[in-house]
């Protein structure tokens, strides 16, 4: 059974992420200890809230998270956790992220009500093991005001429309991320978490 560390940096829906991963066949530890992250088979970076505050809270662990990702350890970012993987965010000025995926985080257009809160469709643009068994145009649960804008299109696995078309599932080698909350997305979310655990096992 793979050991997955869920990073506790003060922002995130930790208990339901833990439950979802345990249902998916992983042994799960919620932790803010860098040794735990180093020893685990995979890392999950959850998150809700403001980018700059999250970067500050994550400061002591960012080195081990980056190193683990660069060493090939599977890393899954959820919502704000996805955004932290990028080069920088424009939320409240400009704040540097982990720069594991090249690109920036930008605000949803003013033409729509923000945050986007609720169910929306996920449109698959390329097949990927993370979405195996997920029907195209499935509904997932979103809560966010900012969206990723990657430098390279090839990292985009699925998109969603809300005033603008934005990437809602991202993958790059051992990095995986969803702008929605799989732990709040019912059956589709559980399939995605199970797929992540399968990837970790491989």
Secondary structure, DSSP 8 states (H G I E B T S, - for coil): --EEEEE-SS-S-HHHHHHHHHHTT-EEEEE--HHHHHHSSEEEE---S-HHHHHHHHHHHHHHHHHHHHTT-EEEEETHHHHHTEEEE-TTS-EE---SEEEEEEE--TTS-SSEEEEEEEEESS--GGGTT--TTEEEEEEESEEEEES-GGGEEEEEESSSEEEEEEEETTEEEESS-GGGSHHHHHHHHHHHHHHHH-
